[in-house]
């Protein structure tokens, strides 16, 4: 499955690109950005290995409560991050994304990933609601959502792998249609 954005595309992971994902899962700064306090991990190796297996196994076709896409630059096909859908059911899902490659952060790829992920959720999966989840201190996402007029609820997630304050933005298809403008995700087949 491939989903095209303006400057990025989402595609199922392949075994060939797991080396970059593996590096990002072992980078302290990236792990903290994604998961919160890394000292909360019972076993970082266990988390990393479970994540690697999920990246391949839980894709668009897996029909599970978790779906993972690799995030590539459209111009040269370089892997720069990932998009995760979780807590999936027939009508809704949560989404988060990460620009794992530090040299590509703060260049608009995350915004494109946001709109492409929403387009996938509403136009391909026909969900009624997509909840955007982000760290409470992720100013890039907070600023983007504020500019789009989106409201949030704050929560705290604490379990074996995460100790993180998060913001959740609940977006319906109607809201998406209003904020997406000319993004290609609006025209995905439904």
RAVEN-V706563 format. One line per field, one symbol per residue. ss: DSSP state (H for helix, E for strand, L for the rest). psi: psi as a letter, one per 20 degrees, with the letter a starting at -180 (. if undefined). Layout:
# RAVEN-V706563
ss: ???
psi: ???
This chain:
# RAVEN-V706563
ss: LEEELLLEEEELLLHHHHHHHHHHHHLHHHHHHHHELHHHLLLHHHHHHHHHHHHHHLLHHHLLLEEEEEEEELLLLLEEEEEEEELLLLLEEEEEEELLLHHHLLLLHHHHHHHHHHHHHHHHLLLLEEEEEEELLLHHHHHHHHHLLLLLEEEEEELLLLEEEEEEEEEEHHHHHHHLLLLHHHHLLL
psi: ppopbgirqpqqqrhhjigghgghiiogggggghicoiiiphohgggghgggghhghnahiilajpppqqoqphhjjppibrppprlpahirrqqqqpnhohijqkjihhghgghgggggghhgikqhpppppqqhjnhggggghghikpqrpqrppoahhqnppqppooprhggghhiickphhhjqq.
